[in-house]
Amino acid sequence: MERIDKTEELIAHLARVSDDLSQIVARQEAQIARLERRVEMLSQREAERELEAGGGIPLADQRPPHW
C-alpha cells in the first residue's frame, strides 16, 4: 500500500510540473510571436529609413562583403 501511495504522489507531482511547464511554454510562445512582430516592424522601418537616406538597396537586403 505504501508503494501505491508513493506512486500516486509521484504522479501528482509530475502532473503539476507538466501543467506548470505547459503554461510557461504557452507564455513563451506568445512572447516570441510578439518579439518576431516587433523585429519585423523595426526591420521594415530601418529599410525605409535607409532608402530615404541613401536611395540604394537597404543594408538588410545586401549580400555581406565576404560573399
Residue pairs with C-beta under 8 A, 6 or more apart in sequence:
43 60
46 58
46 59
46 60
47 58
47 60
47 61
50 56
50 58
50 59
50 60
51 58
